[in-house]
Amino acid sequence: MSARTVFRYFPVKADLLFGDADADLEELRRLLATQDDRLAPFQAARQALSEFSEWIGRPANAERMRVITTSPSLAARALEVREAWAEAVAAELAARRGLAAPDEPDRLAGLLVLAVLISALREWSHDGRGPVDLRKAIERSATRATEILHP
């Protein structure tokens, strides 16, 4: 494949690493939306993240995390993506409560959910052994977040 062809589909080099972020986000939103309405928001998000580990727990994603952490421009792009993801999670959490738009508690929860995911991805990407290990990393991060908030 020529460079011209690649850049026709990926106008910016960073798009090579973030090209599937929208599909990943839609899957996370779908998983969150399908959680039992009786679950507390963080428990629903925790379960959705655990299930999401099967979707993103590929070795290529571990390598992507390692590459992103070594590049300031990619890290900056990752922050933009994470902000959009946090807002989308907040919107799903608001919808679970029957709200048309997220309020400040939903936005805070969206950021917390993303922090759990990022923490788990960082831990996992150092060994990248697959979705089972990512699921365990998500559980550890969610447990740590719970312990911090409820000592």
N, CA, C and O atoms as a GROMACS GRO file, in nm:
protein
  604
    1MET      N    1   0.085  -0.116   0.000
    1MET     CA    2   0.000   0.000   0.000
    1MET      C    3   0.090   0.123   0.000
    1MET      O    4   0.188   0.129   0.074
    2SER      N    5   0.057   0.219  -0.081
    2SER     CA    6   0.140   0.340  -0.092
    2SER      C    7   0.105   0.439   0.018
    2SER      O    8  -0.003   0.434   0.078
    3ALA      N    9   0.199   0.530   0.043
    3ALA     CA   10   0.175   0.635   0.143
    3ALA      C   11   0.055   0.720   0.102
    3ALA      O   12  -0.023   0.761   0.188
    4ARG      N   13   0.040   0.745  -0.025
    4ARG     CA   14  -0.072   0.825  -0.074
    4ARG      C   15  -0.205   0.758  -0.039
    4ARG      O   16  -0.300   0.824   0.004
    5THR      N   17  -0.212   0.627  -0.058
    5THR     CA   18  -0.334   0.553  -0.025
    5THR      C   19  -0.362   0.559   0.125
    5THR      O   20  -0.476   0.582   0.167
    6VAL      N   21  -0.259   0.538   0.205
    6VAL     CA   22  -0.277   0.544   0.350
    6VAL      C   23  -0.331   0.679   0.392
    6VAL      O   24  -0.426   0.686   0.470
    7PHE      N   25  -0.273   0.787   0.341
    7PHE     CA   26  -0.315   0.920   0.382
    7PHE      C   27  -0.448   0.962   0.321
    7PHE      O   28  -0.506   1.062   0.364
    8ARG      N   29  -0.497   0.888   0.222
    8ARG     CA   30  -0.632   0.913   0.173
    8ARG      C   31  -0.733   0.870   0.279
    8ARG      O   32  -0.836   0.935   0.298
    9TYR      N   33  -0.703   0.760   0.347
    9TYR     CA   34  -0.792   0.708   0.451
    9TYR      C   35  -0.762   0.765   0.590
    9TYR      O   36  -0.850   0.772   0.676
   10PHE      N   37  -0.638   0.804   0.610
   10PHE     CA   38  -0.594   0.856   0.739
   10PHE      C   39  -0.520   0.988   0.715
   10PHE      O   40  -0.398   0.989   0.705
   11PRO      N   41  -0.593   1.100   0.705
   11PRO     CA   42  -0.532   1.229   0.671
   11PRO      C   43  -0.422   1.273   0.767
   11PRO      O   44  -0.328   1.341   0.726
   12VAL      N   45  -0.433   1.235   0.893
   12VAL     CA   46  -0.333   1.271   0.994
   12VAL      C   47  -0.274   1.140   1.046
   12VAL      O   48  -0.347   1.043   1.066
   13LYS      N   49  -0.144   1.137   1.068
   13LYS     CA   50  -0.079   1.014   1.114
   13LYS      C   51  -0.144   0.958   1.241
   13LYS      O   52  -0.157   0.837   1.256
   14ALA      N   53  -0.185   1.046   1.330
   14ALA     CA   54  -0.247   1.002   1.456
   14ALA      C   55  -0.373   0.920   1.429
   14ALA      O   56  -0.411   0.835   1.510
   15ASP      N   57  -0.439   0.946   1.316
   15ASP     CA   58  -0.561   0.872   1.284
   15ASP      C   59  -0.534   0.722   1.266
   15ASP      O   60  -0.625   0.641   1.280
   16LEU      N   61  -0.410   0.686   1.236
   16LEU     CA   62  -0.374   0.545   1.226
   16LEU      C   63  -0.393   0.475   1.361
   16LEU      O   64  -0.432   0.358   1.366
   17LEU      N   65  -0.366   0.546   1.470
   17LEU     CA   66  -0.379   0.488   1.603
   17LEU      C   67  -0.518   0.507   1.662
   17LEU      O   68  -0.561   0.427   1.746
   18PHE      N   69  -0.589   0.610   1.620
   18PHE     CA   70  -0.719   0.642   1.681
   18PHE      C   71  -0.836   0.616   1.586
   18PHE      O   72  -0.949   0.655   1.616
   19GLY      N   73  -0.810   0.552   1.474
   19GLY     CA   74  -0.912   0.532   1.372
   19GLY      C   75  -1.033   0.453   1.418
   19GLY      O   76  -1.143   0.473   1.367
   20ASP      N   77  -1.014   0.363   1.515
   20ASP     CA   78  -1.127   0.282   1.560
   20ASP      C   79  -1.185   0.330   1.692
   20ASP      O   80  -1.266   0.260   1.753
   21ALA      N   81  -1.145   0.447   1.737
   21ALA     CA   82  -1.194   0.499   1.866
   21ALA      C   83  -1.346   0.517   1.867
   21ALA      O   84  -1.410   0.492   1.969
   22ASP      N   85  -1.403   0.559   1.755
   22ASP     CA   86  -1.549   0.579   1.751
   22ASP      C   87  -1.623   0.446   1.766
   22ASP      O   88  -1.722   0.438   1.839
   23ALA      N   89  -1.575   0.343   1.698
   23ALA     CA   90  -1.639   0.211   1.709
   23ALA      C   91  -1.623   0.155   1.851
   23ALA      O   92  -1.715   0.095   1.906
   24ASP      N   93  -1.505   0.176   1.909
   24ASP     CA   94  -1.482   0.131   2.047
   24ASP      C   95  -1.578   0.202   2.143
   24ASP      O   96  -1.637   0.140   2.231
   25LEU      N   97  -1.592   0.332   2.125
   25LEU     CA   98  -1.682   0.408   2.211
   25LEU      C   99  -1.826   0.362   2.196
   25LEU      O  100  -1.898   0.348   2.295
   26GLU      N  101  -1.869   0.337   2.074
   26GLU     CA  102  -2.006   0.290   2.053
   26GLU      C  103  -2.030   0.156   2.122
   26GLU      O  104  -2.138   0.131   2.176
   27GLU      N  105  -1.928   0.070   2.121
   27GLU     CA  106  -1.942  -0.058   2.189
   27GLU      C  107  -1.952  -0.038   2.340
   27GLU      O  108  -2.034  -0.102   2.406
   28LEU      N  109  -1.870   0.051   2.395
   28LEU     CA  110  -1.878   0.078   2.538
   28LEU      C  111  -2.014   0.136   2.574
   28LEU      O  112  -2.073   0.097   2.675
   29ARG      N  113  -2.064   0.228   2.494
   29ARG     CA  114  -2.196   0.286   2.519
   29ARG      C  115  -2.304   0.179   2.514
   29ARG      O  116  -2.394   0.177   2.598
   30ARG      N  117  -2.295   0.089   2.415
   30ARG     CA  118  -2.393  -0.018   2.402
   30ARG      C  119  -2.390  -0.107   2.526
   30ARG      O  120  -2.495  -0.144   2.580
   31LEU      N  121  -2.270  -0.142   2.571
   31LEU     CA  122  -2.259  -0.227   2.689
   31LEU      C  123  -2.314  -0.158   2.814
   31LEU      O  124  -2.379  -0.222   2.896
   32LEU      N  125  -2.288  -0.031   2.828
   32LEU     CA  126  -2.340   0.043   2.943
   32LEU      C  127  -2.492   0.052   2.936
   32LEU      O  128  -2.560   0.038   3.038
   33ALA      N  129  -2.545   0.074   2.818
   33ALA     CA  130  -2.691   0.086   2.802
   33ALA      C  131  -2.763  -0.044   2.830
   33ALA      O  132  -2.881  -0.042   2.865
   34THR      N  133  -2.696  -0.157   2.815
   34THR     CA  134  -2.762  -0.286   2.834
   34THR      C  135  -2.751  -0.340   2.978
   34THR      O  136  -2.801  -0.448   3.008
   35GLN      N  137  -2.686  -0.265   3.065
   35GLN     CA  138  -2.673  -0.310   3.205
   35GLN      C  139  -2.808  -0.297   3.276
   35GLN      O  140  -2.890  -0.212   3.242
   36ASP      N  141  -2.827  -0.381   3.374
   36ASP     CA  142  -2.950  -0.382   3.453
   36ASP      C  143  -2.974  -0.244   3.514
   36ASP      O  144  -2.885  -0.188   3.579
   37ASP      N  145  -3.092  -0.190   3.494
   37ASP     CA  146  -3.126  -0.057   3.546
   37ASP      C  147  -3.124  -0.050   3.698
   37ASP      O  148  -3.116   0.058   3.755
   38ARG      N  149  -3.131  -0.165   3.763
   38ARG     CA  150  -3.130  -0.165   3.910
   38ARG      C  151  -2.990  -0.148   3.967
   38ARG      O  152  -2.974  -0.121   4.086
   39LEU      N  153  -2.889  -0.162   3.883
   39LEU     CA  154  -2.751  -0.143   3.931
   39LEU      C  155  -2.723   0.004   3.955
   39LEU      O  156  -2.770   0.091   3.881
   40ALA      N  157  -2.645   0.032   4.058
   40ALA     CA  158  -2.598   0.170   4.080
   40ALA      C  159  -2.511   0.210   3.961
   40ALA      O  160  -2.450   0.123   3.898
   41PRO      N  161  -2.504   0.340   3.931
   41PRO     CA  162  -2.430   0.384   3.813
   41PRO      C  163  -2.286   0.330   3.804
   41PRO      O  164  -2.244   0.282   3.698
   42PHE      N  165  -2.211   0.337   3.913
   42PHE     CA  166  -2.072   0.290   3.906
   42PHE      C  167  -2.066   0.139   3.887
   42PHE      O  168  -1.978   0.089   3.817
   43GLN      N  169  -2.159   0.066   3.949
   43GLN     CA  170  -2.162  -0.080   3.932
   43GLN      C  171  -2.196  -0.116   3.788
   43GLN      O  172  -2.138  -0.208   3.731
   44ALA      N  173  -2.290  -0.043   3.729
   44ALA     CA  174  -2.324  -0.067   3.588
   44ALA      C  175  -2.204  -0.039   3.498
   44ALA      O  176  -2.175  -0.115   3.406
   45ALA      N  177  -2.136   0.071   3.527
   45ALA     CA  178  -2.018   0.107   3.447
   45ALA      C  179  -1.907   0.004   3.466
   45ALA      O  180  -1.839  -0.033   3.371
   46ARG      N  181  -1.890  -0.040   3.588
   46ARG     CA  182  -1.786  -0.140   3.618
   46ARG      C  183  -1.812  -0.269   3.540
   46ARG      O  184  -1.721  -0.326   3.481
   47GLN      N  185  -1.937  -0.313   3.538
   47GLN     CA  186  -1.973  -0.433   3.464
   47GLN      C  187  -1.952  -0.412   3.314
   47GLN      O  188  -1.900  -0.499   3.245
   48ALA      N  189  -1.992  -0.295   3.264
   48ALA     CA  190  -1.975  -0.265   3.121
   48ALA      C  191  -1.826  -0.264   3.085
   48ALA      O  192  -1.788  -0.317   2.980
   49LEU      N  193  -1.743  -0.205   3.169
   49LEU     CA  194  -1.598  -0.203   3.143
   49LEU      C  195  -1.541  -0.344   3.142
   49LEU      O  196  -1.457  -0.378   3.059
   50SER      N  197  -1.587  -0.426   3.234
   50SER     CA  198  -1.540  -0.564   3.239
   50SER      C  199  -1.573  -0.637   3.109
   50SER      O  200  -1.488  -0.707   3.053
   51GLU      N  201  -1.694  -0.619   3.061
   51GLU     CA  202  -1.734  -0.681   2.934
   51GLU      C  203  -1.659  -0.619   2.817
   51GLU      O  204  -1.625  -0.687   2.720
   52PHE      N  205  -1.633  -0.489   2.825
   52PHE     CA  206  -1.563  -0.415   2.720
   52PHE      C  207  -1.420  -0.467   2.703
   52PHE      O  208  -1.362  -0.456   2.595
   53SER      N  209  -1.364  -0.525   2.809
   53SER     CA  210  -1.226  -0.576   2.800
   53SER      C  211  -1.214  -0.682   2.690
   53SER      O  212  -1.108  -0.694   2.629
   54GLU      N  213  -1.320  -0.756   2.664
   54GLU     CA  214  -1.316  -0.856   2.559
   54GLU      C  215  -1.309  -0.791   2.421
   54GLU      O  216  -1.251  -0.846   2.328
   55TRP      N  217  -1.368  -0.673   2.409
   55TRP     CA  218  -1.370  -0.599   2.282
   55TRP      C  219  -1.234  -0.538   2.252
   55TRP      O  220  -1.187  -0.544   2.138
   56ILE      N  221  -1.170  -0.480   2.353
   56ILE     CA  222  -1.045  -0.407   2.328
   56ILE      C  223  -0.919  -0.479   2.376
   56ILE      O  224  -0.809  -0.426   2.362
   57GLY      N  225  -0.934  -0.598   2.431
   57GLY     CA  226  -0.820  -0.666   2.492
   57GLY      C  227  -0.730  -0.738   2.393
   57GLY      O  228  -0.688  -0.851   2.418
   58ARG      N  229  -0.701  -0.674   2.283
   58ARG     CA  230  -0.613  -0.733   2.181
   58ARG      C  231  -0.470  -0.684   2.200
   58ARG      O  232  -0.448  -0.571   2.243
   59PRO      N  233  -0.372  -0.768   2.168
   59PRO     CA  234  -0.232  -0.725   2.180
   59PRO      C  235  -0.201  -0.595   2.105
   59PRO      O  236  -0.119  -0.516   2.150
   60ALA      N  237  -0.267  -0.573   1.991
   60ALA     CA  238  -0.243  -0.450   1.915
   60ALA      C  239  -0.281  -0.327   1.997
   60ALA      O  240  -0.217  -0.222   1.985
   61ASN      N  241  -0.384  -0.339   2.079
   61ASN     CA  242  -0.423  -0.225   2.163
   61ASN      C  243  -0.323  -0.201   2.275
   61ASN      O  244  -0.301  -0.086   2.315
   62ALA      N  245  -0.262  -0.306   2.325
   62ALA     CA  246  -0.157  -0.288   2.426
   62ALA      C  247  -0.038  -0.215   2.363
   62ALA      O  248   0.019  -0.124   2.423
   63GLU      N  249  -0.003  -0.254   2.242
   63GLU     CA  250   0.107  -0.187   2.173
   63GLU      C  251   0.072  -0.041   2.145
   63GLU      O  252   0.156   0.048   2.159
   64ARG      N  253  -0.052  -0.016   2.106
   64ARG     CA  254  -0.097   0.121   2.081
   64ARG      C  255  -0.081   0.206   2.207
   64ARG      O  256  -0.035   0.321   2.199
   65MET      N  257  -0.119   0.152   2.322
   65MET     CA  258  -0.103   0.226   2.448
   65MET      C  259   0.043   0.260   2.473
   65MET      O  260   0.075   0.371   2.516
   66ARG      N  261   0.132   0.164   2.447
   66ARG     CA  262   0.275   0.190   2.468
   66ARG      C  263   0.326   0.299   2.375
   66ARG      O  264   0.404   0.385   2.417
   67VAL      N  265   0.282   0.298   2.251
   67VAL     CA  266   0.325   0.400   2.154
   67VAL      C  267   0.274   0.537   2.195
   67VAL      O  268   0.348   0.635   2.191
   68ILE      N  269   0.148   0.544   2.236
   68ILE     CA  270   0.088   0.672   2.274
   68ILE      C  271   0.163   0.735   2.391
   68ILE      O  272   0.183   0.856   2.394
   69THR      N  273   0.205   0.654   2.487
   69THR     CA  274   0.273   0.709   2.604
   69THR      C  275   0.411   0.762   2.573
   69THR      O  276   0.469   0.834   2.655
   70THR      N  277   0.466   0.727   2.458
   70THR     CA  278   0.600   0.775   2.423
   70THR      C  279   0.599   0.900   2.337
   70THR      O  280   0.705   0.954   2.306
   71SER      N  281   0.482   0.946   2.297
   71SER     CA  282   0.473   1.060   2.206
   71SER      C  283   0.385   1.171   2.264
   71SER      O  284   0.266   1.149   2.288
   72PRO      N  285   0.441   1.288   2.287
   72PRO     CA  286   0.360   1.399   2.340
   72PRO      C  287   0.241   1.435   2.251
   72PRO      O  288   0.133   1.466   2.302
   73SER      N  289   0.259   1.433   2.119
   73SER     CA  290   0.147   1.470   2.031
   73SER      C  291   0.038   1.364   2.034
   73SER      O  292  -0.081   1.397   2.029
   74LEU      N  293   0.076   1.237   2.041
   74LEU     CA  294  -0.025   1.132   2.052
   74LEU      C  295  -0.093   1.134   2.188
   74LEU      O  296  -0.213   1.109   2.198
   75ALA      N  297  -0.017   1.164   2.292
   75ALA     CA  298  -0.076   1.175   2.426
   75ALA      C  299  -0.178   1.289   2.429
   75ALA      O  300  -0.283   1.277   2.493
   76ALA      N  301  -0.148   1.399   2.360
   76ALA     CA  302  -0.242   1.511   2.353
   76ALA      C  303  -0.369   1.470   2.279
   76ALA      O  304  -0.480   1.505   2.321
   77ARG      N  305  -0.354   1.396   2.172
   77ARG     CA  306  -0.470   1.348   2.097
   77ARG      C  307  -0.552   1.251   2.184
   77ARG      O  308  -0.675   1.253   2.181
   78ALA      N  309  -0.483   1.168   2.261
   78ALA     CA  310  -0.552   1.074   2.350
   78ALA      C  311  -0.637   1.149   2.452
   78ALA      O  312  -0.746   1.105   2.487
   79LEU      N  313  -0.587   1.262   2.500
   79LEU     CA  314  -0.666   1.343   2.594
   79LEU      C  315  -0.795   1.391   2.530
   79LEU      O  316  -0.900   1.391   2.594
   80GLU      N  317  -0.789   1.432   2.405
   80GLU     CA  318  -0.910   1.476   2.334
   80GLU      C  319  -1.010   1.361   2.322
   80GLU      O  320  -1.129   1.379   2.344
   81VAL      N  321  -0.959   1.245   2.286
   81VAL     CA  322  -1.046   1.128   2.272
   81VAL      C  323  -1.108   1.092   2.406
   81VAL      O  324  -1.228   1.064   2.414
   82ARG      N  325  -1.028   1.094   2.512
   82ARG     CA  326  -1.078   1.059   2.645
   82ARG      C  327  -1.185   1.156   2.692
   82ARG      O  328  -1.282   1.114   2.755
   83GLU      N  329  -1.169   1.283   2.661
   83GLU     CA  330  -1.270   1.382   2.700
   83GLU      C  331  -1.403   1.350   2.632
   83GLU      O  332  -1.509   1.356   2.695
   84ALA      N  333  -1.398   1.317   2.504
   84ALA     CA  334  -1.520   1.280   2.432
   84ALA      C  335  -1.581   1.153   2.490
   84ALA      O  336  -1.703   1.142   2.501
   85TRP      N  337  -1.497   1.057   2.526
   85TRP     CA  338  -1.546   0.932   2.585
   85TRP      C  339  -1.612   0.959   2.720
   85TRP      O  340  -1.718   0.905   2.749
   86ALA      N  341  -1.549   1.043   2.803
   86ALA     CA  342  -1.606   1.073   2.935
   86ALA      C  343  -1.742   1.138   2.919
   86ALA      O  344  -1.835   1.108   2.994
   87GLU      N  345  -1.755   1.227   2.824
   87GLU     CA  346  -1.884   1.294   2.801
   87GLU      C  347  -1.988   1.194   2.750
   87GLU      O  348  -2.105   1.203   2.788
   88ALA      N  349  -1.948   1.100   2.666
   88ALA     CA  350  -2.041   0.998   2.616
   88ALA      C  351  -2.086   0.905   2.729
   88ALA      O  352  -2.203   0.868   2.736
   89VAL      N  353  -1.994   0.866   2.815
   89VAL     CA  354  -2.030   0.783   2.931
   89VAL      C  355  -2.126   0.861   3.021
   89VAL      O  356  -2.223   0.804   3.072
   90ALA      N  357  -2.099   0.989   3.041
   90ALA     CA  358  -2.187   1.073   3.122
   90ALA      C  359  -2.328   1.077   3.062
   90ALA      O  360  -2.427   1.071   3.135
   91ALA      N  361  -2.336   1.087   2.931
   91ALA     CA  362  -2.467   1.089   2.864
   91ALA      C  363  -2.541   0.957   2.886
   91ALA      O  364  -2.662   0.957   2.907
   92GLU      N  365  -2.469   0.845   2.880
   92GLU     CA  366  -2.533   0.715   2.905
   92GLU      C  367  -2.581   0.704   3.049
   92GLU      O  368  -2.689   0.651   3.076
   93LEU      N  369  -2.500   0.752   3.142
   93LEU     CA  370  -2.539   0.747   3.283
   93LEU      C  371  -2.661   0.835   3.308
   93LEU      O  372  -2.749   0.800   3.386
   94ALA      N  373  -2.666   0.950   3.241
   94ALA     CA  374  -2.783   1.038   3.254
   94ALA      C  375  -2.907   0.969   3.197
   94ALA      O  376  -3.015   0.975   3.256
   95ALA      N  377  -2.891   0.904   3.083
   95ALA     CA  378  -3.004   0.835   3.021
   95ALA      C  379  -3.058   0.725   3.113
   95ALA      O  380  -3.178   0.701   3.117
   96ARG      N  381  -2.969   0.659   3.187
   96ARG     CA  382  -3.013   0.555   3.281
   96ARG      C  383  -3.104   0.614   3.388
   96ARG      O  384  -3.188   0.545   3.444
   97ARG      N  385  -3.086   0.744   3.416
   97ARG     CA  386  -3.169   0.812   3.518
   97ARG      C  387  -3.286   0.886   3.455
   97ARG      O  388  -3.360   0.956   3.524
   98GLY      N  389  -3.303   0.870   3.324
   98GLY     CA  390  -3.415   0.934   3.255
   98GLY      C  391  -3.390   1.079   3.219
   98GLY      O  392  -3.484   1.151   3.186
   99LEU      N  393  -3.265   1.123   3.224
   99LEU     CA  394  -3.234   1.262   3.190
   99LEU      C  395  -3.196   1.273   3.042
   99LEU      O  396  -3.136   1.182   2.985
  100ALA      N  397  -3.232   1.384   2.982
  100ALA     CA  398  -3.199   1.406   2.841
  100ALA      C  399  -3.053   1.446   2.822
  100ALA      O  400  -2.996   1.423   2.716
  101ALA      N  401  -2.994   1.504   2.925
  101ALA     CA  402  -2.855   1.548   2.916
  101ALA      C  403  -2.787   1.523   3.050
  101ALA      O  404  -2.852   1.523   3.155
  102PRO      N  405  -2.657   1.501   3.047
  102PRO     CA  406  -2.586   1.476   3.174
  102PRO      C  407  -2.577   1.602   3.260
  102PRO      O  408  -2.563   1.713   3.210
  103ASP      N  409  -2.585   1.580   3.391
  103ASP     CA  410  -2.562   1.690   3.485
  103ASP      C  411  -2.420   1.673   3.542
  103ASP      O  412  -2.346   1.585   3.499
  104GLU      N  413  -2.384   1.757   3.637
  104GLU     CA  414  -2.246   1.753   3.689
  104GLU      C  415  -2.212   1.619   3.755
  104GLU      O  416  -2.101   1.569   3.734
  105PRO      N  417  -2.300   1.558   3.834
  105PRO     CA  418  -2.266   1.425   3.888
  105PRO      C  419  -2.241   1.321   3.778
  105PRO      O  420  -2.153   1.237   3.792
  106ASP      N  421  -2.319   1.328   3.669
  106ASP     CA  422  -2.296   1.235   3.558
  106ASP      C  423  -2.161   1.261   3.493
  106ASP      O  424  -2.089   1.166   3.459
  107ARG      N  425  -2.125   1.388   3.477
  107ARG     CA  426  -1.995   1.421   3.416
  107ARG      C  427  -1.880   1.373   3.504
  107ARG      O  428  -1.780   1.320   3.455
  108LEU      N  429  -1.894   1.391   3.634
  108LEU     CA  430  -1.791   1.343   3.726
  108LEU      C  431  -1.782   1.191   3.718
  108LEU      O  432  -1.672   1.135   3.715
  109ALA      N  433  -1.896   1.124   3.714
  109ALA     CA  434  -1.896   0.978   3.703
  109ALA      C  435  -1.833   0.934   3.571
  109ALA      O  436  -1.760   0.834   3.568
  110GLY      N  437  -1.860   1.006   3.463
  110GLY     CA  438  -1.798   0.974   3.334
  110GLY      C  439  -1.647   0.983   3.340
  110GLY      O  440  -1.577   0.898   3.287
  111LEU      N  441  -1.598   1.087   3.406
  111LEU     CA  442  -1.453   1.102   3.424
  111LEU      C  443  -1.396   0.990   3.510
  111LEU      O  444  -1.288   0.938   3.483
  112LEU      N  445  -1.468   0.953   3.614
  112LEU     CA  446  -1.423   0.846   3.703
  112LEU      C  447  -1.417   0.712   3.627
  112LEU      O  448  -1.320   0.637   3.641
  113VAL      N  449  -1.518   0.684   3.549
  113VAL     CA  450  -1.520   0.561   3.471
  113VAL      C  451  -1.402   0.558   3.374
  113VAL      O  452  -1.336   0.455   3.360
  114LEU      N  453  -1.375   0.671   3.309
  114LEU     CA  454  -1.260   0.677   3.218
  114LEU      C  455  -1.129   0.662   3.292
  114LEU      O  456  -1.036   0.599   3.242
  115ALA      N  457  -1.120   0.718   3.411
  115ALA     CA  458  -0.998   0.704   3.492
  115ALA      C  459  -0.973   0.557   3.525
  115ALA      O  460  -0.860   0.510   3.520
  116VAL      N  461  -1.079   0.484   3.558
  116VAL     CA  462  -1.066   0.341   3.586
  116VAL      C  463  -1.017   0.268   3.461
  116VAL      O  464  -0.926   0.186   3.468
  117LEU      N  465  -1.077   0.299   3.347
  117LEU     CA  466  -1.037   0.233   3.222
  117LEU      C  467  -0.892   0.265   3.187
  117LEU      O  468  -0.816   0.175   3.151
  118ILE      N  469  -0.853   0.391   3.197
  118ILE     CA  470  -0.716   0.431   3.162
  118ILE      C  471  -0.616   0.366   3.256
  118ILE      O  472  -0.511   0.318   3.211
  119SER      N  473  -0.646   0.365   3.384
  119SER     CA  474  -0.557   0.301   3.480
  119SER      C  475  -0.538   0.153   3.445
  119SER      O  476  -0.426   0.102   3.447
  120ALA      N  477  -0.648   0.086   3.414
  120ALA     CA  478  -0.640  -0.056   3.379
  120ALA      C  479  -0.564  -0.077   3.249
  120ALA      O  480  -0.483  -0.169   3.238
  121LEU      N  481  -0.589   0.008   3.150
  121LEU     CA  482  -0.518  -0.006   3.023
  121LEU      C  483  -0.368   0.015   3.039
  121LEU      O  484  -0.288  -0.055   2.977
  122ARG      N  485  -0.330   0.110   3.122
  122ARG     CA  486  -0.187   0.133   3.146
  122ARG      C  487  -0.123   0.011   3.210
  122ARG      O  488  -0.016  -0.033   3.169
  123GLU      N  489  -0.189  -0.043   3.313
  123GLU     CA  490  -0.136  -0.161   3.380
  123GLU      C  491  -0.126  -0.279   3.282
  123GLU      O  492  -0.024  -0.347   3.275
  124TRP      N  493  -0.232  -0.301   3.208
  124TRP     CA  494  -0.240  -0.413   3.115
  124TRP      C  495  -0.142  -0.401   3.000
  124TRP      O  496  -0.082  -0.500   2.958
  125SER      N  497  -0.124  -0.280   2.949
  125SER     CA  498  -0.040  -0.264   2.830
  125SER      C  499   0.106  -0.296   2.857
  125SER      O  500   0.184  -0.314   2.763
  126HIS      N  501   0.144  -0.302   2.983
  126HIS     CA  502   0.283  -0.337   3.012
  126HIS      C  503   0.310  -0.485   2.993
  126HIS      O  504   0.424  -0.525   2.971
  127ASP      N  505   0.204  -0.568   3.000
  127ASP     CA  506   0.226  -0.710   2.971
  127ASP      C  507   0.141  -0.757   2.852
  127ASP      O  508   0.180  -0.850   2.783
  128GLY      N  509   0.025  -0.693   2.828
  128GLY     CA  510  -0.055  -0.718   2.709
  128GLY      C  511  -0.088  -0.863   2.681
  128GLY      O  512  -0.086  -0.906   2.566
  129ARG      N  513  -0.118  -0.940   2.783
  129ARG     CA  514  -0.140  -1.082   2.762
  129ARG      C  515  -0.282  -1.116   2.718
  129ARG      O  516  -0.311  -1.233   2.693
  130GLY      N  517  -0.369  -1.020   2.706
  130GLY     CA  518  -0.500  -1.051   2.652
  130GLY      C  519  -0.616  -1.002   2.735
  130GLY      O  520  -0.596  -0.941   2.840
  131PRO      N  521  -0.739  -1.028   2.687
  131PRO     CA  522  -0.859  -0.974   2.751
  131PRO      C  523  -0.882  -1.023   2.893
  131PRO      O  524  -0.938  -0.949   2.974
  132VAL      N  525  -0.840  -1.145   2.926
  132VAL     CA  526  -0.860  -1.193   3.062
  132VAL      C  527  -0.780  -1.106   3.158
  132VAL      O  528  -0.831  -1.064   3.262
  133ASP      N  529  -0.656  -1.080   3.125
  133ASP     CA  530  -0.574  -0.995   3.210
  133ASP      C  531  -0.625  -0.851   3.213
  133ASP      O  532  -0.615  -0.784   3.316
  134LEU      N  533  -0.679  -0.803   3.102
  134LEU     CA  534  -0.736  -0.668   3.100
  134LEU      C  535  -0.859  -0.664   3.191
  134LEU      O  536  -0.879  -0.567   3.265
  135ARG      N  537  -0.939  -0.766   3.186
  135ARG     CA  538  -1.058  -0.772   3.274
  135ARG      C  539  -1.015  -0.766   3.420
  135ARG      O  540  -1.076  -0.695   3.500
  136LYS      N  541  -0.910  -0.839   3.455
  136LYS     CA  542  -0.859  -0.836   3.592
  136LYS      C  543  -0.804  -0.698   3.626
  136LYS      O  544  -0.824  -0.650   3.738
  137ALA      N  545  -0.737  -0.634   3.532
  137ALA     CA  546  -0.684  -0.499   3.556
  137ALA      C  547  -0.798  -0.400   3.578
  137ALA      O  548  -0.788  -0.311   3.662
  138ILE      N  549  -0.906  -0.415   3.503
  138ILE     CA  550  -1.023  -0.328   3.521
  138ILE      C  551  -1.083  -0.350   3.660
  138ILE      O  552  -1.118  -0.254   3.728
  139GLU      N  553  -1.095  -0.474   3.701
  139GLU     CA  554  -1.149  -0.503   3.834
  139GLU      C  555  -1.060  -0.443   3.943
  139GLU      O  556  -1.111  -0.385   4.039
  140ARG      N  557  -0.928  -0.456   3.927
  140ARG     CA  558  -0.838  -0.397   4.027
  140ARG      C  559  -0.852  -0.245   4.030
  140ARG      O  560  -0.856  -0.186   4.138
  141SER      N  561  -0.859  -0.182   3.914
  141SER     CA  562  -0.872  -0.036   3.910
  141SER      C  563  -1.005   0.010   3.968
  141SER      O  564  -1.010   0.110   4.041
  142ALA      N  565  -1.112  -0.061   3.938
  142ALA     CA  566  -1.243  -0.025   3.992
  142ALA      C  567  -1.246  -0.043   4.144
  142ALA      O  568  -1.305   0.038   4.215
  143THR      N  569  -1.182  -0.149   4.192
  143THR     CA  570  -1.175  -0.171   4.336
  143THR      C  571  -1.094  -0.060   4.403
  143THR      O  572  -1.133  -0.009   4.508
  144ARG      N  573  -0.983  -0.022   4.342
  144ARG     CA  574  -0.903   0.088   4.398
  144ARG      C  575  -0.983   0.218   4.403
  144ARG      O  576  -0.978   0.290   4.502
  145ALA      N  577  -1.056   0.246   4.296
  145ALA     CA  578  -1.137   0.369   4.293
  145ALA      C  579  -1.241   0.366   4.405
  145ALA      O  580  -1.263   0.466   4.473
  146THR      N  581  -1.304   0.252   4.423
  146THR     CA  582  -1.404   0.238   4.531
  146THR      C  583  -1.340   0.258   4.668
  146THR      O  584  -1.397   0.325   4.754
  147GLU      N  585  -1.222   0.201   4.687
  147GLU     CA  586  -1.153   0.216   4.815
  147GLU      C  587  -1.111   0.360   4.840
  147GLU      O  588  -1.114   0.406   4.954
  148ILE      N  589  -1.073   0.431   4.736
  148ILE     CA  590  -1.035   0.572   4.751
  148ILE      C  591  -1.157   0.656   4.789
  148ILE      O  592  -1.149   0.743   4.876
  149LEU      N  593  -1.270   0.630   4.724
  149LEU     CA  594  -1.390   0.707   4.748
  149LEU      C  595  -1.462   0.668   4.876
  149LEU      O  596  -1.531   0.750   4.937
  150HIS      N  597  -1.444   0.544   4.917
  150HIS     CA  598  -1.511   0.493   5.038
  150HIS      C  599  -1.407   0.422   5.125
  150HIS      O  600  -1.406   0.299   5.132
  151PRO      N  601  -1.320   0.498   5.191
  151PRO     CA  602  -1.211   0.434   5.269
  151PRO      C  603  -1.264   0.354   5.386
  151PRO      O  604  -1.185   0.295   5.461
   0.00000   0.00000   0.00000
